[in-house]
Amino acid sequence: MITGMSVATTVRRALGDGPMLARMSDVAAGLPAGAVAGAFLGGTLTGPLYTGVLAFAAVSLLFLALEELLREAHRRDGRPWVTGTLFLGLLVFLLVEQLIR
């Protein structure tokens, strides 16, 4: 949900306050084409290339979520320790996940 809201806000800022419905419908019309292309490419990739694409997608989503969290944290409280604790929490989460495996 956070990623969807982030994308919607970014698109709104980029497109301006003009005829928003027409512009958003153009973007929405491109989604099925992207889904078909993604399904085709996802079905043909194997091995390390497939793993690399999935890893890139996961890191991209993590980046978007962290970017939004950092913006909100700096808007409310701009102290550097807020950023540090966010990254420390993420690092601890990743380390615990690796230890569980």
PyMOL commands that set and color helices and strands:
alter all, ss='L'
color gray80, all
select helices_A, chain A and resi 2-15+20-44+47-76+80-100
alter helices_A, ss='H'
color red, helices_A
deselect
rebuild
show_as cartoon
